[in-house]
Amino acid sequence: MKIFNKLKGDIGEELATRYLIKNHYKILDRNFKNSIGEIDIIAKTKDIVVFVEVKYRSTNLFGEPKEAVNIFKQQKIQKVAMCYLKLKKLEDKNIRFDVIEILDDKINHIENAF
């Protein structure tokens, strides 16, 4: 089951990456990890560094995909993002946190999700 979930996550991230590129985002990083956690996609649009959490589901039986990005997950992503900005010397850049939810292959890009 763990392998299946990883594969499903990889597919969702690939779909989200293609979507972002098609919409004129530059991909800076994918699957950035540190001891705190991971950020699925880090992209740039205009002068904004965008940290993207991707949630991919084939059904909404257990709720909408975006609902999985709870306050705990948001805080974790924000901490990892601060580390990334410091590491890449991007502390002076504008930032944004987005969620891309994919449900039944339909993409919903939620800008400024948190």
N, C-alpha and C positions, 0 to 999 in steps of 0.2 A: 504494500500500500504506500509506503514511504517513497519508493521509486516512482510509482504512478503519480503521486502528488508533485514530486520534483519535476517530472516530465511535463505535467500539466502547467506548472509554474513557468517552466522554460518556454513553453509554447505561448503562454499569455504575455510574457516579457518580450518575446520576439514580435508578436502582433502589435504590442504597444510601441515598441521601438520603430517599427515600420510606419505606424500611424504618426508618430512624432516627426520622423524625417519627412514624411509626405507633407506635413504641416509646417515645414521650415524650421524645425528645431535642430540644433547641432547636438549630437550625443557626445557627452564628455566622458562618461563612465557607465559601466553596467555592473551590477552586483558588487558594489563597493562594500567591503566588510572591515570591521575592526572588532575589538573585544566586546563592544557594547551591542552591536547588531549589524544590520545590512540595509542598504538602500538599493532598490531594484534598478532604477535608472536615474542618472544625473544628466540633465540636458541644459541647453542654453537657448534662450530666445531673446532677441534684441540684447538688452543689457541685464537680463535676469537669469540667475542660475536657478534651475527648477529641479527639485528633488521629487521624484515620482515613485509612488507606491502602486504596484500593479496587483489587482485582484481579479482572478479569472475563475469563473464558475460556469458549469454547463446547465445549472438549474438554480432557481432561487428558493428551493425547498428549505434551505437553512437561513434565509434572509438575503437581502441584496448584498452583492460583493463589497460595496463600500462600507457596510456596517461592520465588517471585520477589522476596519482601521479604527479601533477604539482609542480612548485617551492614552492608555498605556503604550500602545503601538505608536501613536503620534509623538509622545514624549521621547521614545526610543529613537525614532527617525530624526527628531530635532537634535538630539545629542550627537548622533552619528554625523549629521549634516554639519554641525559646528566643528567637529574634528576634521571633516573633509575640507571645509573652507580654510581652516588653519593650515592643514597639510599642503594644500595647493596654493596658499597665499592669496586667497580670494575673499578675505574678510571684508573688503570694502565694496563688494558686489551686492546688488539687490537680490533677494532670494524669495522663493515661493515654494509652497508644498502642495503638490497636486496628487490626486488619485485617478488612476485610469482603471475603471471597472469594465470587465468584459463578461457579458452574460449572453450565452447562446451566440457567440461570435459577433455581437453588437457592442461597439466601443462607445463608452461614455467617459469623456475627459472632464473631470471636475477640477477646475483651476481654483487656487486658493482654498483647498479643501479644509485646511486647518492652519 
